[in-house]
Amino acid sequence: GTELPGANAWSISIESDAIEYSKFGDTWKNNLVGLKGWSGSIGALHDQAAKILQNAATATIVTALLIYPDRTTNATYYSGNAIFSFSSEASMDNAVGQTADFTGDGTLTPTGFA
């Protein structure tokens, strides 16, 4: 993997589809757990040399993703494949930043979490 220079924010969200069903006589909605999905975002200071997030967004294939919540250990992390989008922004009173939103492709694997 490649460490993202200047990374300063990330998020991951795991969603489950709720499939509503009912039968005659029910007075409350019932739901089944459907397919799961995941998505998130990464924020970082702009790095002209690396262009890691920009390259992930312009790739024509899914990109492997590893997120380590604690950079002092490699025993706890999230891993999976994702499809990225990218944006960059700046203002007069802030450093140039970049953000990449991603949508998971397949399973998100949390490793090392108790």
LUMTOR-539561 format. One record per residue (C-alpha): residue in three letters; x negated, y, z. Coordinates in steps of 0.02 Angstrom, whole numbers, plus 50000, padded with zeros to 5 digits. Each point is the difference from the previous one (the first is absolute). Layout:
N
alaXYZ...
***
This chain:
114
gly500005000050000thr499585018349987glu500175011650148leu500975015649959pro498955015350044gly500975013350093ala501504989050039asn501005008450138ala501754992449995trp500894984049951ser501684991750025ile500764983049964ser501844995850003ile500764982649988glu501804999149942ser501274985849995asp501535000349887ala501644997950094ile501254989949898glu501775003550057tyr501294986250001ser501704997350076lys501424987650004phe501875001350025gly500435005250177asp498345008750037thr500135017050083trp498125003150002lys498744999849859asn498774985649997asn498275000649923leu498704987649943val498155004149995gly499485001549818leu498345002949915lys498615009450087gly498955013949926trp498685012250055ser499365017049954gly498985014150071ser498815014249969ile498195005350024gly499425017850023ala498215006249983leu498955015149966his499625002149815asp498444990849943gln499535004749822ala498654986749986ala500984985050063lys501735002249921ile500534983950087leu501845004350021gln500125007849827asn499224984549922ala501214988650095ala501475010149933thr499404999549820ala499574981550003thr501034988949886ile500004985850127val500454998650183thr498625005150120ala499414990250152leu500265009950161leu499214997850171ile500415011950143tyr499014998950161pro500925009250141asp498404999950105arg498445003349897thr498884993350140thr500584982149967asn500404989949845ala501034987350097thr501665009549988tyr500685005549832tyr501435000049875ser499714992549828gly500984998249841asn500145005749820ala500815016749959ile500515011649859phe499435017950032ser500555017649955phe498905015250031ser500135018550037ser498765013550045glu500375016650081ala499135015650062ser500415016550079met498995015250050asp500064995450184asn499644981449989ala498744987849928val500414991349837gly500934984150040gln500584984749909thr501404987950035ala500374983049928asp501684991650026phe500044981349970thr501274986249979gly499534982350047asp499954986149872gly500334983850094thr499574996450180leu499225012150125thr498894990150118pro499645007150173thr498444991650071gly499355000550178phe501495008550082ala500494992450167
***
